[in-house]
Amino acid sequence: MNVATAQQAARHECGHAVALAARTRTLTESIYVGCKPDGTCAAGINGNGKIPFQSGTLADWIIYNLAGYAAEKAFDPAGANREGALRDDIVVEKILRANCEPETWILVVEMIEAETAKLVQSHRACIDEMATALLAKTPREVAVLSANRHVFKLGADEIKEILTKHGLQTSHRFECGYTDEQFERLLQRHALNVRIGEASPTLAAEFYNHRRFAEGKRVATLDFLDHQAWVDNYDGAKVEILKG
């Protein structure tokens, strides 16, 4: 399975933050990236609050979700990780299902992907500076499934400063209760996913399909799906024994 580097994850998450500001003038509350101490096996998230869907158009929300992978692709076409954009793609698919006729999906996605790529190129310097600032932060060290991880976090004030420097105004802000502990739980799920992939491609595919099905059938797209049952099952079974 493909796993992102810290730099890829940082650009991915900053791509989302820049797109949110550019399309809806909304400030991202926090950006997180966690990785192994050597910068590998990275995962990230935008710690946003409950942004009202009415704050943007359908195109705005599709572009916001596609902008993470688009940013990765703009900076590193060969290394861009589509697997890491699973949740983003599911949200886009759900928006299309709810609002567009099936025969128009391909055309709509092609048009919006082109618009997303244009947005990323227009704000490339902003995305790069924000990602650099994020990874320049002194990381917090946490233990995830008995392995060390570094956690980088960029707060709203620093995000706003960089956006403003590059001409992006953020007149809208929605308070967020996202916590460091929630991100640690996300890292736990990510680390588990990586371990399952290393242990067995079959298990990895099954886990991937479970996530896609479970995420896809939910209405509340911004809520986290609870994978604790998988964590309990495979961590309790000590995934490493499956390598034999």
Steps between C-alpha positions, in 0.01 A plus 500: 500500500609858443575715804566872493805688621463789743558747218231343282251494788579861589443621143181294482351656812618849410340455157167448677552806721590726209207377291262562790623857531506567127153361433304586818716752691494259795798465733627152585531463877798263507711275281653179634759263355633196681782273384778270608812683625659454156206673329342189351154344545340843532136592543333836544173680547344845503353552847196696387175548684150443372514729200144551370454346158332825397832682539595384153358368175508136392800583283675665797468186714608267223803717428581519873504121523694447178760768578707283735588239242529770232764673711695178543484442124610855418816472709581131450307335214677166537462478877143629539302251708139450391441245779558778751210693345244223560282701736518808277389297198212345696369844599515613135316187391228560759455861386463385140255225591282741693500785250581385145360254252727195454553567131657838583745381768798444273461836327450685830806337659718571196401867500548542875830309506629744237379795711665348809832456321481864388432617857796301635734642237378854570570460871799267477732735690249536784456123531875446501567768761224368725627143474855617576379696803308197626800267484727767650302479824656309788312169492322344793609141563232238555489121517270335247459123526828486693689696232616861516334763283569869449196728486519840331223755549434840345238720668242738355697819568805372311284365218325836468829689492627294208171520313488878543859535381395332177187710452242255635250653741309292753194685627330181621605289797325212671626394840641152522513249783748272325763384750852361500358180648265459203794530263690238698207263449510574128872416501421175677259402222754603238781302666272199522413531131871505414567194715215309341634592155846378593357178641263406219386668178173308532430639846599847378251482212226378735568782746503756216166375371355501852598864540360597160167327565465624859594859411294506183168408663520773764328837465719699743807521277700719736466265797766240563420136440582290806746224402560397861370149437772446242761648733389272784491196276829531321701670772373247754601221264844657459502557125867406477424127537317508169828555319587135547 
